[in-house]
Amino acid sequence: MSDTQYLAAKTIDEAVNAHEKANGTARFLAGGTDLLVQIKSGIRKPNLVIDIKKIVELNSINEISDGEFEIGASVSGANLNRNSKFAKLWPGVLEAFRLIGSEQIQGRASLGGNLCNGSPAGDSVPALIAAGCKAVIAGPKGRKDVPIENFHLGPGKTVLENGEMLVSLKFPKRVSNSADAYLRMTPRTEMDIAVVGCGVNISLENDICTHARVSLGAVAPTPLLIEEASDIMIGSKLDDDTLDRVSKICMDACNPINDKRGTVDYRTKVAGVLFKRATKLAAERIGGNK
Ligand SMILES: Cc1cc2nc3c(=O)[nH]c(=O)nc-3n(C[C@H](O)[C@H](O)[C@H](O)COP(=O)(O)OP(=O)(O)OC[C@H]3O[C@@H](n4cnc5c(N)ncnc54)[C@H](O)[C@@H]3O)c2cc1C
């Protein structure tokens, strides 16, 4: 990193201006658990690293109104874990985040970094998509909101343009009888990335599904929102027939890579299985059993 300049920005404007001026040669630094590894291994060689951990708004957890949260992009997993109200409303988002690395990694790693790294296998991303979360982006032209399902363009590529920075993640207001869940499959039990990840977020009223969002990770160049799943699940009792139908839709949506960690067939099959398990887990949470 000897040629790399370091700037600890104190405001969003300072960070955005410095990034814009660097014209594509700067990277923002949150927890550094992706970026520093990439710099050390020569995958990334930024001229400027802009540390954003000192910007107050990026490190804040705000409850905008009762049950409606906005989480700063560099809030660490460890800090988010300590917010008991958020944990009660979004257990699936936290269970996704808790899978990232280890306790030490989670002391630094942020939801924002997991999203902006652009990996199709980032664990928190399917959970954020299922939650219906929006990314708040600041840039030279002001601020805008982007639904998380539109944030990734391909492996390592996001909608962020020169000078643009993720400020926060906005979670929608929670209605009662709602819960989410995230499950992933890895060949190893610890410190591995997902071969498949699945996030499910549902609401039930008198056992009928009134809201559903399903997302899959690591089965395509970008994390996927399975829109057809919502159409079939809403209005159903999430009975076996419905779950079988949606499981098939999840499998049909898969377009995964074939590698030593999982073949195309394996990843596709596991996507269908994880969808069913995550949906059952979310429903059990609404019933207060998990
Ligand atoms: C041992 C180990 C195990 C891991 N295990 C997992 C795992 O199981 N699952 C998983 O998904 N990941 C895993 N990771 C990857 C990593 O920990 C996560 O992706 C983490 O959430 C990244 O967050 P960070 O704050 O450290 O990001 P950083 O490394 O700081 O940033 C990541 C990327 O996002 C950009 N960025 C960060 N913040 C912003 C912002 N606000 N606006 C614009 N761009 C931004 C950076 O420039 C960089 O390109 C692991 C990493 C290690 C080292």
The ligand as an SDF file (V2000), in Angstrom:
LIG
                    3D

 53 58  0  0  0  0  0  0  0  0999 V2000
  -12.0750  -14.3640    7.2820 C   0  0  0  0  0  0  0  0  0  0  0  0
  -13.2040  -13.7460    6.4940 C   0  0  0  0  0  0  0  0  0  0  0  0
  -14.4260  -14.4120    6.4330 C   0  0  0  0  0  0  0  0  0  0  0  0
  -15.4850  -13.8660    5.7150 C   0  0  0  0  0  0  0  0  0  0  0  0
  -16.6630  -14.5530    5.6770 N   0  0  0  0  0  0  0  0  0  0  0  0
  -17.7020  -14.0440    4.9690 C   0  0  0  0  0  0  0  0  0  0  0  0
  -18.9370  -14.7540    4.9110 C   0  0  0  0  0  0  0  0  0  0  0  0
  -19.1130  -15.8170    5.4870 O   0  0  0  0  0  0  0  0  0  0  0  0
  -19.9520  -14.2020    4.1790 N   0  0  0  0  0  0  0  0  0  0  0  0
  -19.8050  -13.0050    3.5320 C   0  0  0  0  0  0  0  0  0  0  0  0
  -20.7640  -12.5500    2.9130 O   0  0  0  0  0  0  0  0  0  0  0  0
  -18.6450  -12.3220    3.5780 N   0  0  0  0  0  0  0  0  0  0  0  0
  -17.5870  -12.8070    4.2720 C   0  0  0  0  0  0  0  0  0  0  0  0
  -16.4100  -12.1080    4.3210 N   0  0  0  0  0  0  0  0  0  0  0  0
  -16.2760  -10.8500    3.5800 C   0  0  0  0  0  0  0  0  0  0  0  0
  -16.4680   -9.5510    4.4070 C   0  0  0  0  0  0  0  0  0  0  0  0
  -16.1850   -9.7450    5.7710 O   0  0  0  0  0  0  0  0  0  0  0  0
  -17.9000   -8.9860    4.2740 C   0  0  0  0  0  0  0  0  0  0  0  0
  -18.2270   -8.7860    2.9250 O   0  0  0  0  0  0  0  0  0  0  0  0
  -18.0630   -7.6730    5.0700 C   0  0  0  0  0  0  0  0  0  0  0  0
  -19.4270   -7.4360    5.3220 O   0  0  0  0  0  0  0  0  0  0  0  0
  -17.4630   -6.4660    4.3760 C   0  0  0  0  0  0  0  0  0  0  0  0
  -17.7090   -5.3230    5.1650 O   0  0  0  0  0  0  0  0  0  0  0  0
  -16.5560   -4.2520    5.4860 P   0  0  0  0  0  0  0  0  0  0  0  0
  -17.1930   -3.1750    6.2900 O   0  0  0  0  0  0  0  0  0  0  0  0
  -15.3680   -4.8800    6.0620 O   0  0  0  0  0  0  0  0  0  0  0  0
  -16.2620   -3.7390    4.0080 O   0  0  0  0  0  0  0  0  0  0  0  0
  -14.9120   -3.0940    3.3800 P   0  0  0  0  0  0  0  0  0  0  0  0
  -13.8950   -4.1380    3.2130 O   0  0  0  0  0  0  0  0  0  0  0  0
  -14.5320   -1.8600    4.1030 O   0  0  0  0  0  0  0  0  0  0  0  0
  -15.5110   -2.6780    1.9500 O   0  0  0  0  0  0  0  0  0  0  0  0
  -15.9170   -3.6410    1.0010 C   0  0  0  0  0  0  0  0  0  0  0  0
  -16.1280   -2.9520   -0.3630 C   0  0  0  0  0  0  0  0  0  0  0  0
  -17.2390   -2.0760   -0.3030 O   0  0  0  0  0  0  0  0  0  0  0  0
  -16.8270   -0.7150   -0.5490 C   0  0  0  0  0  0  0  0  0  0  0  0
  -17.5630    0.1050    0.4210 N   0  0  0  0  0  0  0  0  0  0  0  0
  -17.6290   -0.1030    1.7590 C   0  0  0  0  0  0  0  0  0  0  0  0
  -18.4830    0.7840    2.3100 N   0  0  0  0  0  0  0  0  0  0  0  0
  -18.9560    1.5380    1.2940 C   0  0  0  0  0  0  0  0  0  0  0  0
  -19.8810    2.6300    1.2230 C   0  0  0  0  0  0  0  0  0  0  0  0
  -20.5120    3.0990    2.3190 N   0  0  0  0  0  0  0  0  0  0  0  0
  -20.1610    3.1820    0.0170 N   0  0  0  0  0  0  0  0  0  0  0  0
  -19.5480    2.6960   -1.1050 C   0  0  0  0  0  0  0  0  0  0  0  0
  -18.6530    1.6880   -1.1050 N   0  0  0  0  0  0  0  0  0  0  0  0
  -18.3630    1.1240    0.0870 C   0  0  0  0  0  0  0  0  0  0  0  0
  -15.3220   -0.6800   -0.3530 C   0  0  0  0  0  0  0  0  0  0  0  0
  -14.6920    0.3290   -1.1180 O   0  0  0  0  0  0  0  0  0  0  0  0
  -14.9440   -2.0930   -0.7860 C   0  0  0  0  0  0  0  0  0  0  0  0
  -14.8500   -2.1380   -2.1890 O   0  0  0  0  0  0  0  0  0  0  0  0
  -15.3150  -12.6130    5.0470 C   0  0  0  0  0  0  0  0  0  0  0  0
  -14.0890  -11.9420    5.1220 C   0  0  0  0  0  0  0  0  0  0  0  0
  -13.0410  -12.4930    5.8320 C   0  0  0  0  0  0  0  0  0  0  0  0
  -11.7270  -11.7430    5.9130 C   0  0  0  0  0  0  0  0  0  0  0  0
  1  2  1  0
  2  3  1  0
  2 52  2  0
  3  4  2  0
  4  5  1  0
  4 50  1  0
  5  6  2  0
  6  7  1  0
  6 13  1  0
  7  8  2  0
  7  9  1  0
  9 10  1  0
 10 11  2  0
 10 12  1  0
 12 13  2  0
 13 14  1  0
 14 15  1  0
 14 50  1  0
 15 16  1  0
 16 17  1  0
 16 18  1  0
 18 19  1  0
 18 20  1  0
 20 21  1  0
 20 22  1  0
 22 23  1  0
 23 24  1  0
 24 25  2  0
 24 26  1  0
 24 27  1  0
 27 28  1  0
 28 29  2  0
 28 30  1  0
 28 31  1  0
 31 32  1  0
 32 33  1  0
 33 34  1  0
 33 48  1  0
 34 35  1  0
 35 36  1  0
 35 46  1  0
 36 37  1  0
 36 45  1  0
 37 38  2  0
 38 39  1  0
 39 40  1  0
 39 45  2  0
 40 41  1  0
 40 42  2  0
 42 43  1  0
 43 44  2  0
 44 45  1  0
 46 47  1  0
 46 48  1  0
 48 49  1  0
 50 51  2  0
 51 52  1  0
 52 53  1  0
M  END
$$$$
